[in-house]
Amino acid sequence: MQPNSVLLSLPYFGPISWYSEFIQADEIAIEACENFQKQSFRNRTYIVDPNRVLPLVVPIVHQPGNSRQRYSEVKISYAANWQKDHWKALESSYRSSPYFEFYEDFFRPLFQHAEFELLMEFNKKTHATIVQLLDLADKTVSWTQSYASEFVGKDLREVIHPKKSFGLDMKPSYHQVFSPENSLHPNISVLDLLFNVGPQARQILLGFS
């Protein structure tokens, strides 16, 4: 039987669809040598507030012209206090959820200091926090040493994308603070799952197909 191998791009607090693939894979590779893709999960995540699905976008330092940047070289912009805005949005959306107070001390420090120059390094830290809370330290992850032009397995680098339909058939079966119509949105961040169901998040992710 062939192992379930996946190739993923590193997101900013990735969607449930990303983490369901991550947790169910036998072999995981994360692309470390790709070009940065605008309007992707690499610098945005989606949460649910009382009225809508809300995007949270990490601003980046844009290069002059239209030249492409390596994702690993993209710098975070601190011209505006986006960290304060993101944390305020998370508090507003999830303060009344069952597990926000349980997890907030793990996440708050990520939004208090401008200590990360590079977007990829920041995303590695956010991902490591999720791995810790979901108890996924047993997963073996490799990072590409050059751009993977070919991959034997599921190449999901451009498939899990805010503008594509991957995950539309997923039916999140967990109680949320806000309206059920929002709960079926495939791009909702794994943060939504954690804040609403806490320790059950791992088992729910294993149940998605």
C-alpha positions in Angstrom: 0.0 0.0 0.0 1.4 3.4 -1.1 1.9 5.9 1.8 -0.2 9.0 1.8 2.4 11.6 0.8 1.5 15.4 0.6 3.5 18.4 -0.5 2.2 21.7 1.2 3.0 25.4 1.3 3.4 26.9 4.7 0.4 29.0 5.7 -0.4 31.7 8.2 -2.6 29.8 10.7 -3.7 27.5 7.9 -7.3 26.5 7.1 -8.9 23.3 8.5 -8.5 21.7 5.1 -4.7 22.2 5.3 -4.4 20.7 8.8 -6.7 17.8 7.9 -4.3 16.9 5.1 -1.3 17.4 7.5 -2.7 15.2 10.2 -3.8 12.4 8.0 -0.6 12.2 5.9 2.0 9.5 6.3 4.7 11.6 4.7 4.8 15.4 4.7 6.9 17.7 2.7 6.7 21.5 3.0 7.9 23.7 0.1 10.7 26.0 1.3 12.0 27.2 -2.1 9.0 28.5 -3.9 8.1 32.0 -5.0 5.7 34.0 -2.9 2.1 33.8 -4.2 -0.1 36.8 -3.5 -3.6 36.5 -2.1 -2.8 33.0 -0.8 -2.8 31.4 2.6 0.9 32.2 2.9 0.0 35.6 4.5 -3.7 35.4 5.3 -6.1 33.4 7.4 -9.9 33.5 7.8 -11.9 33.6 11.0 -15.6 33.9 11.7 -17.0 37.0 13.4 -20.7 37.6 14.2 -21.5 38.7 10.7 -19.1 37.2 8.2 -16.0 35.3 7.4 -13.2 37.8 8.1 -9.7 37.7 6.4 -6.7 38.6 8.5 -3.7 39.6 6.2 -0.1 39.9 7.3 1.3 42.9 5.3 4.5 42.4 3.5 7.3 44.6 2.2 6.7 44.8 -1.6 9.7 44.8 -3.9 9.8 47.5 -6.6 8.5 46.5 -10.0 6.8 43.1 -10.6 9.8 40.9 -9.7 9.0 37.7 -8.0 10.3 37.1 -4.5 11.3 33.9 -2.9 8.8 33.1 -0.1 11.7 32.6 2.2 12.9 36.1 1.6 9.6 38.0 1.9 9.7 40.5 4.8 6.9 41.4 7.1 5.8 45.1 7.1 5.3 46.7 10.4 4.3 50.1 9.0 0.9 49.6 10.5 0.1 47.8 13.7 -1.4 44.7 12.1 -0.5 42.6 15.1 -2.8 44.6 17.4 -5.6 44.5 14.8 -5.3 40.7 14.3 -5.4 40.0 18.1 -8.3 42.4 18.6 -10.2 40.6 15.8 -9.5 37.2 17.4 -10.6 38.4 20.8 -13.8 39.9 19.3 -14.6 36.7 17.4 -13.6 34.1 20.0 -13.6 35.6 23.5 -16.9 33.9 24.2 -15.9 30.5 22.7 -15.3 27.6 25.1 -11.5 27.4 24.8 -10.2 30.9 23.9 -9.1 31.6 27.5 -7.4 28.2 27.6 -5.3 28.9 24.6 -4.9 32.7 24.5 -1.5 32.7 26.4 0.0 30.5 23.6 -1.1 32.9 20.9 -1.0 36.4 22.4 2.9 36.7 22.4 2.9 36.2 18.6 1.0 39.5 18.3 2.9 41.6 20.8 6.4 41.9 19.4 7.8 42.7 16.0 10.5 40.1 16.4 10.1 38.3 13.1 11.6 40.0 10.0 10.7 37.2 7.5 7.2 35.9 6.9 8.2 32.3 6.6 10.0 32.4 9.9 6.9 33.9 11.5 4.7 31.2 9.9 7.0 28.5 11.1 6.4 29.8 14.7 2.6 29.9 14.2 2.7 26.4 12.8 4.9 25.1 15.6 2.3 26.5 18.1 -0.5 24.7 16.4 1.5 21.4 16.2 2.1 21.7 20.0 -1.5 22.3 20.8 -2.8 19.5 18.5 -0.2 17.1 19.9 1.3 16.5 16.4 5.0 16.4 17.4 5.0 12.8 16.2 4.6 13.8 12.6 7.7 13.7 10.5 8.1 16.7 8.2 10.7 17.4 5.6 11.5 20.8 4.0 12.5 20.9 0.4 16.1 21.8 -0.4 15.2 23.0 -3.9 11.9 23.7 -5.7 10.0 20.5 -6.1 9.0 20.6 -9.8 7.7 17.0 -9.5 6.3 15.2 -6.6 5.1 11.6 -6.1 1.9 12.1 -4.0 -0.5 14.9 -3.5 0.9 18.3 -4.5 -1.3 20.7 -2.6 0.8 23.8 -2.8 -1.5 25.6 -5.2 -4.6 23.5 -4.6 -5.3 24.7 -1.0 -6.0 28.3 -2.0 -8.6 30.9 -1.0 -9.8 31.2 -4.5 -10.1 27.5 -5.3 -12.7 24.9 -4.4 -10.5 22.4 -2.5 -12.3 21.3 0.7 -15.7 22.6 -0.4 -17.2 19.2 0.3 -15.9 19.2 3.9 -18.6 19.4 6.5 -17.2 20.6 9.8 -19.2 18.9 12.5 -18.4 20.9 15.5 -20.3 23.5 17.5 -19.3 27.1 16.7 -20.2 30.3 18.6 -21.7 31.9 15.5 -24.0 31.0 12.6 -24.0 27.5 11.1 -23.9 28.9 7.5 -20.4 30.2 8.2 -19.3 26.9 9.7 -19.3 25.3 6.2 -16.8 27.8 4.8 -13.8 25.6 3.7 -11.2 28.3 4.3 -11.8 28.9 8.0 -8.6 28.9 10.1 -7.7 26.0 12.3 -7.9 28.6 15.1 -11.6 28.5 14.8 -11.6 24.8 15.5 -9.2 25.1 18.4 -11.1 27.9 20.1 -14.4 26.1 19.7 -13.6 22.4 20.6 -10.2 22.5 22.2 -8.7 19.0 22.8 -11.3 17.4 20.4 -9.7 19.3 17.5 -7.3 16.5 16.6 -10.0 13.8 16.4 -12.2 16.1 14.3 -9.4 16.7 11.9 -8.8 12.9 11.6 -12.5 12.6 10.7 -12.4 14.8 7.6 -12.0 13.2 4.2 
